Amino acid sequence: MCGITGYVGSRHALPLALEQLRKLEYRGYDSAGVAFPDATRVQVVKSVGKIAGLDPLVAGLGQGCGTAVAHTRWATHGRPSTENAHPHADCRGQIAVVHNGIIENYLSLRARLEAAGHLFQSETDTEVLSHLIEEHYAGEMEEAVAAALSKVRGSFAIAVVSTYDPNSLVVARRDSPLVIGLGRGEYFLASDIPALLAHTRDVIILEDDDLGVLSPAGVRLRKLDGSAVQRAPMHITWDVGAAEKGGYEHFMLKEIREQPRTIRDTMRGRVTPDNQVDLSAELGIPPERWRSFDKISLVACGTAYYAGYAMRYFFERVLRIPVELEVASEFRYRDPTIDERTLFVVISQSGETADSLAALRLAKSRGATALGVVNVVGSSIAREADSVLYTWAGPEICVASTKAYTSQLVALYLLGLHAARLRGSFGAEETAALVAQMRQLPDLVSRVLDCDEAVRRMAPSFAGAADFFVLGRGLDYAVSLEGALKMKEISYIHGEALAAGEMKHGPLALVSQGTPVVCLVTQEALREKMLSNIKEVKARGATAIGIVRDGDTESAMALDHVIYVPSTDDWLMPMVAVVPLQLLAYYVARELGREIDQPRNLAKSVTVE
């Protein structure tokens, strides 16, 4: 969601903090700002809109200053405005704070501070932190920050700059990510690792309730309660170029085209030469534990939830135990029946999704074994889960997820096959046959990407649509959910996924002349039923776009437009069938001139509830 960067060292801090901030634009934001100390006060410069809007405002400022913080805001408390943008200063202009998260008790804190004479300039929850720190300052900024944070409830990642100690940054976190980059006589700060990679690959990932002081002399860490703590540095091996567009017009198209590689990377080292799956060393869950589970609970949000939707079918087939699927934001509110015999699988690209993290904590509190399927190493879910299965998709910059989705599917297929082997619920020969076909997926997806030009030519016909429907049955329905979400996210056209058999139960009333309806026909056992559904919508005047297997001429004859995809096992078709839906959403959005990589109102990592 919001982005934090900072720098302390001997170089001109302001342009460095802004440069890092641009690496976090993918997180989504509505305003941006910077703060740095001068001889008399902390200078704060901020504006609504893109980071580029700050450039003329800061030109020539901060010369000789080696300390700065910067921030991009995604509005939660208060509308997008210059006043509500971060950083936020105290009454005297001596302290400035940037903050990611939510202060839950900010209204009562604000009322008390205003009664004591503090003057607020914004509607935000964050500004109470500036005034609390001001109130508690008695000569030690580190202690003032700790004392202020002891008064708040909620989540935070903060960085504080002040004139009282102009060569230091004080930082702290709880439930929101914050990373320190280690240089030589200089230190960097960011809410996400990609912002640091141009400067250092050695980082310290802060844990909940860590407080740190960064200065040219080094990094000093402690807990908020004053107890000592040490964090081992981590070396990041990501290629810096992985966070660049690589010549593509948008990150989204680049990431769609990276899927053959990310599928291969997610499988690498996890399948044996005889096409079995062994994740024992990676997961660390003993065989007897796998055999003890009597239920699986899949919990996620957004695209990750739709990956889980497909996996519910597969897990029940190969494991023969009940599988529940729930949106993380609803999970805690129905008093779920989970216990020590539940395998709780939480799926999250960022590993920082607030609702998913809260659900994981609840599941662990009730004795469940928590397994995180995440993309970001060292993320909160990765650290707090009992076991972690990484998807190895690499940095995903576009807000709308593509390669993370297919990597999640691959990882979850492998997880299901590993568990089935240990439980004895799926035969070795069946596993070997399926894994052999999984090995072909990178090549199959590469072939699907060859339809790029055909989809591009199709897009102008649908750019004027008010609605888009995506129909499927079985696993095709699971894929249709993700396809409709992509259309909504980046084209701003209303997209709705429907189980095709439900059309007669109400949704068919919405179909009229020219309504675009995407029909997935990749599940062999359900093909004839899907053909009936295609005829239903065609009879009401719909324009039917089909995603069908190579050679399926019967289905093609019933459709207005056809996108052919290569065949594989029915279980694996979601990873093939989703790619044309990604491309269709992309080219329709491009035709409409949308901000594809950073769609309005959305953020990459939803770190607040």
C-alpha positions in Angstrom: 0.0 0.0 0.0 1.8 3.2 1.1 5.5 3.3 0.5 8.3 4.5 2.8 11.9 5.3 1.9 14.8 7.0 3.7 18.5 7.7 3.7 21.2 8.7 6.2 24.8 9.2 5.2 27.2 11.7 3.6 25.5 12.1 0.2 22.7 14.4 -0.8 19.8 12.6 0.9 16.8 14.1 -0.8 17.3 12.8 -4.4 18.3 9.4 -3.0 15.1 9.1 -1.0 13.0 10.1 -4.0 14.8 7.8 -6.3 14.1 4.9 -4.0 10.4 6.0 -3.7 10.0 5.7 -7.4 10.8 2.0 -7.1 7.7 1.7 -5.0 5.3 3.3 -7.3 3.9 -0.1 -8.1 2.3 -0.2 -4.6 -0.3 2.3 -5.6 -0.7 5.8 -4.1 -2.5 9.1 -4.4 0.0 11.6 -3.0 3.7 11.8 -2.1 6.0 13.8 0.1 9.5 14.2 1.6 11.0 15.6 4.8 14.6 16.6 5.7 16.1 18.7 8.5 17.8 22.1 8.0 19.3 24.5 10.5 16.0 25.6 12.1 13.2 23.1 11.3 12.3 20.0 9.4 11.3 21.0 5.9 8.3 19.1 4.6 7.3 19.1 0.9 4.3 17.2 -0.4 1.7 17.1 -3.2 -1.2 15.2 -4.5 -0.6 12.9 -7.5 2.5 11.3 -8.9 6.0 11.6 -7.4 7.0 13.6 -10.5 4.9 16.4 -9.1 7.4 16.8 -6.3 10.4 17.4 -8.6 9.8 21.1 -9.3 8.9 21.7 -5.6 12.2 20.2 -4.2 14.6 21.4 -6.9 17.6 22.9 -5.2 16.5 22.0 -1.7 18.4 20.1 0.9 21.9 20.7 -0.3 24.4 19.4 2.2 21.7 17.5 4.1 22.5 13.8 4.5 19.2 12.7 6.1 15.7 12.4 4.5 12.5 10.4 4.5 9.9 10.1 1.7 6.5 8.6 1.4 3.7 7.6 -1.0 0.2 7.6 0.5 -2.8 5.5 -0.3 -5.7 7.1 1.5 -7.4 5.4 4.4 -8.1 8.2 6.9 -8.9 11.4 5.1 -9.3 12.2 1.4 -6.3 12.4 -1.0 -5.0 16.0 -0.4 -1.8 17.9 0.2 -2.7 18.3 3.8 -3.3 14.6 4.3 -0.2 13.5 2.4 2.8 12.4 4.5 5.2 13.4 6.1 3.4 15.0 9.1 5.1 17.4 11.4 4.7 18.4 15.0 3.5 21.8 16.2 7.0 23.3 16.2 8.1 21.9 12.9 11.0 20.0 14.6 9.8 16.5 14.0 8.3 14.8 10.9 6.9 11.3 10.6 6.1 8.9 7.7 3.8 6.0 8.5 2.3 2.9 6.9 -0.5 1.2 8.8 -3.5 2.3 10.8 -3.7 3.8 14.3 -6.9 2.3 15.6 -7.3 4.6 18.7 -6.3 7.8 16.9 -9.6 9.6 17.6 -9.2 9.4 21.4 -5.5 10.3 21.1 -6.3 13.3 18.9 -9.0 14.5 21.3 -6.6 14.4 24.2 -3.7 16.0 22.3 -6.0 18.8 21.0 -7.2 19.4 24.5 -3.6 19.8 25.6 -3.1 22.5 22.9 -1.7 20.6 19.9 -2.8 21.9 16.5 -3.6 19.4 13.8 -3.2 20.1 10.1 -4.7 17.0 8.6 -7.5 14.4 8.9 -5.1 11.5 9.2 -4.5 9.0 11.9 -0.8 9.4 11.3 -0.5 13.0 12.6 -1.2 11.9 16.1 2.3 10.2 16.1 4.1 13.5 15.4 2.3 15.1 18.3 2.8 12.2 20.6 6.5 12.1 19.9 6.6 15.9 20.5 4.8 15.5 23.8 7.2 12.8 25.0 10.5 14.3 23.8 12.8 15.1 26.7 16.2 15.0 25.0 16.3 11.5 23.5 14.4 11.0 20.2 14.7 7.2 20.5 12.9 7.2 23.9 10.3 9.7 22.7 9.4 7.4 19.8 9.2 4.4 22.0 7.0 6.2 24.6 4.7 7.5 21.9 4.2 4.1 20.3 3.4 2.6 23.7 0.2 4.8 23.6 -1.1 3.5 20.2 -3.1 0.5 19.2 -2.9 -0.7 15.6 -0.3 -1.3 12.9 2.7 0.8 12.0 5.9 1.1 10.1 7.3 4.5 10.8 10.4 6.7 10.2 11.1 9.8 12.2 13.4 12.7 11.2 14.1 15.7 13.5 16.2 18.7 14.0 17.1 17.4 17.5 19.2 14.7 15.9 19.5 15.7 12.2 22.0 12.9 11.4 19.7 10.1 12.5 16.5 8.3 11.5 14.4 6.5 14.2 12.4 3.7 12.8 9.9 1.1 14.2 7.4 -1.4 13.0 4.4 -3.5 14.0 2.4 -5.5 11.5 3.7 -3.4 8.6 6.9 -4.2 6.7 10.1 -2.2 7.1 13.6 -3.0 5.8 17.0 -1.4 6.4 19.6 -1.4 3.6 23.2 -1.7 4.8 25.8 0.4 3.0 29.3 1.7 3.9 28.9 4.7 6.2 25.3 5.1 4.8 22.0 3.4 5.4 18.8 3.1 3.5 15.2 2.5 4.5 12.3 1.1 2.6 9.0 -0.6 3.1 9.8 -3.0 0.3 13.1 -4.6 -0.8 13.1 -3.4 -4.5 13.6 0.2 -3.4 17.0 -0.8 -2.0 18.5 -3.0 -4.7 20.2 -0.2 -6.7 22.2 0.6 -3.6 22.7 -2.5 -1.6 21.8 -6.2 -1.4 22.4 -6.6 2.3 19.4 -5.8 4.4 17.9 -6.2 7.9 14.2 -7.0 8.0 12.7 -5.6 11.1 10.3 -7.7 13.1 7.2 -6.6 15.1 8.0 -4.1 17.9 11.6 -3.6 16.7 12.9 0.0 17.0 16.0 1.1 15.2 18.3 4.1 15.0 20.1 4.7 11.8 23.1 7.1 11.6 26.3 7.2 9.6 27.9 5.4 12.5 25.7 2.3 12.0 22.4 0.7 13.0 21.3 0.2 16.5 18.3 -2.1 17.2 16.2 -2.7 20.3 12.6 -3.7 21.2 10.0 -1.0 21.9 10.1 -2.1 25.6 13.8 -1.5 25.8 15.0 -5.1 25.7 18.0 -5.9 23.5 17.6 -7.5 20.1 19.8 -8.5 17.2 18.8 -9.2 13.6 21.0 -11.0 11.2 21.5 -9.3 7.8 20.0 -11.0 4.8 21.7 -11.0 1.3 19.2 -10.4 -1.5 20.0 -12.2 -4.8 17.3 -10.6 -7.0 18.5 -9.2 -10.3 18.1 -5.5 -10.3 16.7 -5.7 -13.9 13.9 -7.8 -12.5 12.2 -4.6 -11.3 12.5 -2.9 -14.7 10.2 -3.1 -17.7 12.7 -4.8 -19.9 11.6 -3.0 -23.1 7.8 -3.7 -22.7 5.3 -0.9 -22.6 4.0 -1.9 -19.2 5.2 -4.1 -16.4 2.0 -6.1 -16.8 2.8 -7.3 -20.3 6.4 -8.0 -19.2 5.1 -10.1 -16.3 2.6 -12.0 -18.4 5.5 -12.9 -20.7 7.7 -14.0 -17.8 5.3 -16.8 -16.9 7.0 -19.7 -18.7 10.2 -18.8 -16.6 8.4 -18.3 -13.3 6.5 -21.6 -13.7 9.8 -23.3 -14.4 11.4 -21.6 -11.4 8.6 -22.6 -9.0 9.0 -26.3 -10.0 12.8 -26.2 -9.9 14.3 -28.5 -7.3 10.9 -29.8 -6.1 10.4 -32.7 -8.5 12.5 -35.8 -8.5 14.0 -37.5 -11.7 11.2 -40.1 -11.5 8.5 -37.3 -11.5 7.6 -37.5 -7.8 7.3 -34.4 -5.6 9.3 -34.1 -2.4 9.0 -30.9 -0.3 10.0 -32.5 3.0 13.2 -30.5 3.5 11.6 -27.3 2.5 8.4 -27.6 4.6 9.7 -29.5 7.6 6.4 -31.1 8.4 6.9 -34.8 9.4 5.0 -37.6 7.5 2.9 -38.5 10.6 1.7 -34.9 10.8 0.5 -35.0 7.2 -1.4 -38.2 7.9 -3.1 -36.6 11.0 -4.8 -33.8 9.1 -8.6 -34.3 8.7 -9.3 -30.9 7.0 -7.6 -28.2 5.0 -8.5 -24.6 5.2 -7.4 -22.3 2.3 -7.6 -18.6 3.1 -6.5 -15.7 0.8 -7.6 -12.5 -0.8 -8.1 -11.3 -4.4 -6.1 -13.2 -7.0 -4.6 -15.5 -4.4 -8.1 -16.5 -3.3 -8.9 -17.4 -6.9 -5.8 -19.6 -7.0 -7.1 -21.3 -3.9 -10.5 -21.7 -5.6 -8.9 -23.9 -8.3 -6.9 -25.8 -5.7 -9.9 -26.7 -3.6 -11.0 -29.1 -6.5 -7.5 -30.6 -6.8 -6.8 -31.0 -3.1 -10.1 -32.8 -2.5 -9.4 -35.1 -5.4 -5.9 -36.2 -4.4 -6.1 -36.0 -0.6 -9.7 -37.2 -0.1 -10.3 -34.9 2.9 -12.6 -31.8 3.2 -11.2 -28.6 1.9 -12.6 -25.2 2.9 -12.0 -22.0 1.1 -12.6 -18.6 2.6 -11.9 -14.9 1.9 -9.4 -13.8 4.6 -11.3 -10.7 5.4 -14.3 -12.8 6.4 -12.5 -15.7 8.0 -12.3 -14.4 11.6 -15.9 -13.3 11.8 -17.6 -16.7 11.7 -15.8 -18.4 14.6 -14.2 -21.1 12.3 -14.0 -24.7 13.4 -10.3 -25.3 13.2 -8.0 -27.2 15.5 -4.7 -29.1 15.7 -5.9 -31.5 12.9 -6.4 -28.7 10.5 -3.8 -27.7 7.8 -4.3 -24.0 7.4 -2.9 -22.7 4.1 -2.7 -19.0 3.6 -1.9 -17.7 0.1 -0.4 -14.2 -0.4 1.9 -12.8 -3.1 3.3 -10.1 -0.8 3.2 -12.1 2.4 2.0 -8.9 4.1 -1.7 -8.9 3.4 -3.3 -7.7 6.6 -6.4 -9.8 6.6 -4.5 -13.0 5.6 -2.0 -12.4 8.4 -4.7 -11.9 10.9 -6.4 -15.1 9.8 -3.1 -17.0 10.1 -2.6 -15.7 13.7 -6.1 -16.9 14.6 -5.5 -20.3 13.1 -2.3 -20.7 15.0 -3.9 -19.7 18.2 -6.3 -22.6 17.8 -3.6 -25.2 17.2 -3.7 -25.5 13.4 -0.6 -26.1 11.4 -0.1 -22.9 9.4 1.5 -23.1 6.0 2.2 -19.9 4.0 2.4 -19.9 0.2 4.1 -16.6 -0.5 6.3 -14.9 -3.0 8.3 -12.5 -0.9 11.1 -13.9 1.2 11.2 -12.7 4.7 7.6 -11.3 4.6 5.4 -11.4 7.7 3.5 -14.4 6.7 6.7 -16.2 5.8 8.1 -15.5 9.2 5.0 -16.3 11.2 3.8 -19.5 9.4 4.9 -22.9 10.7 6.0 -23.8 7.2 6.6 -21.8 4.0 6.3 -22.7 0.3 7.8 -19.9 -1.8 6.4 -19.3 -5.3 9.6 -17.9 -6.8 7.8 -15.5 -9.2 10.3 -12.7 -8.5 9.3 -9.1 -8.0 5.8 -8.4 -9.4 5.5 -4.7 -10.1 2.1 -4.3 -11.8 -0.7 -4.0 -9.2 -2.8 -6.5 -11.1 -1.2 -9.9 -10.5 -0.4 -12.3 -13.4 2.8 -14.3 -12.9 2.2 -14.6 -9.2 -1.1 -16.3 -9.9 0.3 -19.0 -12.1 3.2 -19.5 -9.7 0.8 -20.0 -6.9 -1.1 -22.6 -8.9 2.1 -24.5 -9.6 3.2 -24.3 -5.9 -0.1 -25.5 -4.7 -0.2 -28.4 -7.2 3.2 -29.5 -5.9 1.9 -29.1 -2.3 -1.1 -31.3 -3.0 1.0 -34.0 -4.7 3.6 -34.0 -1.9 0.9 -34.3 0.8 -0.9 -37.1 -1.2 2.3 -39.1 -1.4 2.8 -39.0 2.3 -0.8 -39.8 3.0 -0.9 -42.6 0.4 -4.0 -41.1 -1.2 -2.8 -40.7 -4.7 -0.8 -43.3 -6.6 2.9 -42.9 -7.6 2.1 -43.7 -11.3 -0.7 -41.1 -11.4 1.6 -38.5 -9.8 4.4 -39.3 -12.2 2.0 -38.9 -15.2 0.8 -35.5 -13.9 4.3 -34.2 -13.1 5.5 -35.2 -16.5 2.8 -32.9 -18.0 3.6 -30.2 -15.5 7.2 -30.2 -16.9 5.7 -29.2 -20.2 3.8 -26.2 -18.9 6.5 -23.6 -19.6 6.5 -24.6 -23.3 2.7 -24.7 -23.4 2.3 -21.2 -21.9 4.9 -20.0 -24.4 2.7 -21.3 -27.2 -0.3 -19.5 -25.7 1.7 -16.2 -25.7 1.9 -16.6 -29.5 -1.8 -15.7 -29.6 -0.9 -12.2 -28.4 -1.4 -10.5 -31.7 -4.8 -12.2 -32.3 -6.0 -11.0 -28.9 -4.7 -7.5 -29.5 -6.7 -7.3 -32.7 -9.8 -8.4 -30.9 -9.6 -5.8 -28.1 -11.0 -2.7 -29.9 -14.2 -4.6 -30.5 -14.8 -4.8 -26.8 -13.3 -1.6 -25.4 -16.7 0.1 -25.5 -18.5 -2.6 -23.5 -20.2 -1.7 -20.2 -20.1 -5.3 -19.0 -18.0 -8.4 -19.5 -19.1 -11.8 -18.5 -16.8 -14.8 -18.1 -18.4 -18.3 -18.0 -16.9 -21.7 -17.0 -17.6 -24.9 -15.3 -15.5 -26.8 -12.8 -11.9 -25.6 -13.0 -12.9 -23.3 -15.9 -15.1 -21.5 -13.5 -12.2 -21.0 -11.1 -10.2 -19.5 -14.0 -13.1 -17.3 -15.0 -13.1 -15.6 -11.5 -9.5 -14.5 -12.1 -10.2 -13.4 -15.7 -13.1 -11.2 -14.6 -11.0 -9.7 -11.9 -8.3 -8.7 -14.4 -10.8 -7.0 -16.6 -12.2 -5.0 -13.6 -8.8 -4.1 -12.2 -7.2 -2.6 -15.2 -9.9 -1.7 -17.8 -12.5 -0.4 -15.3 -15.1 -2.4 -17.2 -17.5 -4.3 -15.0 -16.5 -7.9 -15.2 -18.4 -10.8 -13.7 -17.5 -14.4 -13.5 -20.4 -16.9 -13.5 -20.7 -20.7 -13.1 -22.2 -21.4 -16.5 -24.9 -23.6 -15.0 -26.2 -20.6 -13.0 -27.0 -18.4 -16.0 -30.6 -19.5 -16.0 -31.0 -18.6 -12.4 -31.0 -14.9 -12.9 -27.8 -13.6 -14.7 -29.2 -14.4 -18.1 -31.4 -11.4 -17.8 -28.3 -9.2 -18.1 -27.3 -10.6 -21.5 -28.5 -8.5 -24.5 -27.4 -7.8 -28.1 -23.6 -7.5 -28.3 -22.9 -8.3 -24.6 -19.3 -9.8 -24.6 -19.3 -13.2 -23.0 -16.0 -15.1 -22.6 -16.6 -18.9 -22.5 -14.0 -21.2 -21.2 -14.2 -24.7 -22.8 -11.1 -26.5 -21.6 -12.5 -29.2 -19.3 -13.2 -32.3 -21.4 -15.8 -33.8 -19.1 -17.9 -30.6 -19.1 -17.5 -29.6 -22.7 -21.0 -30.6 -23.9 -22.6 -28.8 -21.0 -20.6 -25.7 -21.8 -21.8 -25.8 -25.4 -25.3 -25.7 -24.2 -24.5 -22.6 -22.2 -22.9 -20.9 -25.2 -26.0 -21.5 -27.2 -28.1 -19.9 -24.4 -26.1 -16.7 -24.4 -25.9 -16.6 -28.2 -29.7 -16.9 -28.4 -29.9 -13.7 -26.4 -27.6 -11.8 -28.8 -24.3 -12.1 -26.9 -20.9 -11.9 -28.6 -19.3 -15.2 -27.5 -15.5 -15.3 -27.2 -14.2 -18.8 -26.6 -11.1 -20.2 -25.1 -10.9 -23.7 -26.4 -8.4 -26.5 -26.8 -6.5 -26.9 -30.0 -8.5 -29.0 -32.4 -11.9 -28.5 -30.8 -13.7 -27.4 -33.9 -17.1 -28.3 -32.6 -16.9 -25.7 -29.8 -15.3 -23.2 -32.2 -18.3 -23.4 -34.6 -20.6 -22.2 -31.8 -18.5 -19.1 -31.0 -18.0 -15.6 -32.6 -14.3 -15.4 -31.7 -12.0 -18.2 -30.8 -8.7 -18.3 -28.9 -7.0 -21.7 -29.1 -4.8 -23.0 -26.3 -2.7 -26.2 -26.2 -4.0 -29.2 -24.4 -2.8 -30.8 -21.3 -4.3 -32.7 -18.4 -7.7 -31.2 -17.3 -6.1 -30.5 -13.8 -3.4 -28.3 -15.4 -5.5 -26.4 -17.9 -6.0 -23.4 -15.6 -2.4 -22.4 -16.0 -2.9 -22.4 -19.8 -6.4 -21.0 -20.0 -5.8 -18.0 -17.8 -3.1 -16.4 -20.1 -5.5 -15.3 -22.9 -7.7 -13.7 -20.2 -4.7 -11.8 -18.9 -3.9 -10.6 -22.4 -7.5 -9.7 -23.2 -7.8 -7.5 -20.1 -4.4 -5.9 -20.9 -5.2 -5.0 -24.5 -8.7 -3.8 -23.7 -7.2 -1.5 -21.0 -4.5 -0.4 -23.4 -7.1 0.5 -26.0 -8.9 2.6 -23.4 -5.7 4.4 -22.3 -5.9 3.2 -18.7 -3.0 3.4 -16.2 -2.4 -0.4 -16.5 0.4 -0.8 -14.0 -1.1 1.4 -11.3 -4.9 1.3 -11.7 -7.0 3.8 -9.8 -8.0 3.1 -6.2 -5.9 -0.1 -6.0 -2.6 -1.0 -4.3 -0.3 -3.9 -4.8 0.0 -5.0 -1.1 -3.0 -4.5 1.1 -1.4 -4.0 4.5 -4.4 -2.5 6.3 -7.7 -4.2 7.0 
